[in-house]
């Protein structure tokens, strides 16, 4: 009989699950992206934003798996790229916090306003 390993330090089941939280600005970014795409293709706007949202929510699987943003290392800001868009987030104790979702060519400084 195998010993019960639940609750041991190396057991993945004992780790608290990390949740992904979108800021109000990130949620508004998704709405803005949907409106922009809907100008040409309303059906694709919905599916694209759902895929982008899903990509953001999967950050909980590998929160430290994407690089820190240069000049924002002190703030712990990381960037996950997906189809030209950037998901700017930070890893906290029990959550991944998505600050912004920016489009191609958008300025980090302006989007984050942390400097």
C-alpha positions in Angstrom: 0.0 0.0 0.0 1.3 3.5 -0.9 1.6 6.0 1.9 -0.8 8.9 1.8 1.3 11.9 0.6 -1.4 14.6 0.8 -0.1 17.7 2.7 3.6 17.0 2.3 5.8 19.9 1.1 6.6 18.4 -2.3 3.0 17.3 -3.1 1.3 19.5 -5.7 -2.1 19.0 -4.1 -0.9 20.7 -0.9 -0.1 24.0 -2.7 -2.8 26.7 -2.6 -4.2 27.3 -6.0 -3.3 30.6 -7.6 -6.1 32.6 -9.1 -5.9 35.2 -11.9 -7.5 38.5 -11.2 -8.0 41.2 -14.0 -7.8 44.8 -13.0 -10.7 47.0 -14.0 -8.4 48.5 -16.6 -7.6 45.1 -18.0 -11.3 44.3 -18.3 -11.8 47.6 -20.1 -8.9 46.8 -22.3 -10.7 43.6 -23.4 -13.9 45.5 -24.1 -11.9 48.0 -26.2 -10.2 45.3 -28.1 -13.5 43.6 -28.8 -15.0 46.9 -30.1 -12.0 47.5 -32.4 -12.2 44.0 -33.9 -16.0 44.1 -34.2 -15.7 47.0 -36.6 -14.5 44.4 -39.2 -15.7 41.1 -37.8 -18.2 41.0 -34.9 -18.2 37.2 -34.6 -14.4 37.0 -34.4 -14.3 39.8 -31.9 -16.1 37.7 -29.3 -14.0 34.6 -30.0 -10.7 36.5 -30.1 -11.4 38.2 -26.7 -12.4 34.9 -25.1 -9.1 33.4 -26.4 -7.1 36.3 -25.0 -9.0 36.1 -21.7 -8.3 32.4 -21.5 -4.6 33.0 -22.2 -4.6 35.5 -19.3 -6.3 33.0 -17.0 -3.9 30.2 -17.8 -1.1 32.3 -16.3 -1.9 30.6 -13.0 -0.3 27.4 -14.5 3.1 29.0 -14.9 3.1 32.4 -13.3 6.8 33.0 -13.4 7.2 31.5 -16.9 7.3 34.8 -18.7 9.9 37.6 -18.6 10.0 40.6 -16.4 9.4 43.8 -18.4 12.6 45.9 -18.7 12.5 49.0 -16.5 9.7 47.4 -14.5 11.6 44.7 -12.8 11.3 46.5 -9.4 7.5 46.4 -9.7 7.6 42.7 -10.7 5.7 43.4 -13.9 5.9 40.5 -16.4 4.7 40.2 -20.0 2.9 37.3 -21.7 2.6 37.9 -25.4 -0.2 36.5 -27.4 -1.0 37.2 -31.1 0.6 40.7 -30.9 -1.1 41.6 -27.6 0.8 41.9 -24.3 -0.7 40.8 -21.0 1.1 42.8 -18.3 0.8 41.1 -14.9 2.5 40.6 -11.6 2.7 37.5 -9.4 1.5 38.0 -5.8 1.4 35.5 -2.9 -1.9 33.9 -3.8 -2.9 35.5 -7.1 -1.7 36.6 -10.5 -2.8 40.2 -11.0 -3.3 41.4 -14.6 -2.7 45.1 -14.8 -3.3 45.8 -18.4 -3.7 44.1 -21.8 -2.1 46.2 -24.4 -2.1 46.1 -28.2 0.8 46.2 -30.6 2.8 49.3 -30.4 1.1 50.6 -27.2 3.5 52.3 -24.7 4.2 50.4 -21.5 4.9 53.6 -19.5 1.6 55.1 -20.6 -0.4 51.9 -19.9 1.1 51.1 -16.5 1.7 54.7 -15.2 4.0 53.3 -12.5 6.9 55.6 -13.2 
